[in-house]
């Protein structure tokens, strides 16, 4: 059996990766061959959201380190003062031929490539003005923090083998693009920067 693909979403903060994941998970809930596992993050869950709506599980630093020591993560990274982890159970779904869609980190992409046999980086892009406005609406940090995030986003190049989804304007178009990727047969297609 061919292993499934790790569909690894990357892109700058505020580009809408979680929004795309949430919408795709709802639209594809009927499919048994696609999984959307939750990340573990050392960030408290939002008091304004139902826990079921969150795309991550909260853990304090001690619990995260304990999970890390026990080998419970496929990939981990740290960013903006938080620790992030993708559950190691992803391997079981991939081995069963399922595609697994995650919100990853550009910096941890080499680690993810080393962890799985088949990976498709999907770079979610948006123009700088859109990113800045989304970060302001998210209200997690002040103006200086937003500027740091935008500068950090500009420091990364899009991987040569990534599929690119433009999420600057029409969200429905971006959601449809991600769902099309997941509707394609699970093959080792070579995207080389193709725009979805």
Secondary structure, 3 states (H helix, E strand, C coil): CCCCCEEEEECCCCCCHHHHHHHHHHHCCCCCCEECCCEEECCCCCCCCCHHHCCEEECCHHHHHHHHHCCCEEEEEEECCEEEEEECCHHHHHHCCCEEEEECCCCCHHHHHHHCCCEEEEEEECCHHHHHHHHHHHCCCCHHHHHHHHHHHHCCCCCCCCEEEECCCCHHHHHHHHHHHHHCCCCCCCCCCCEC
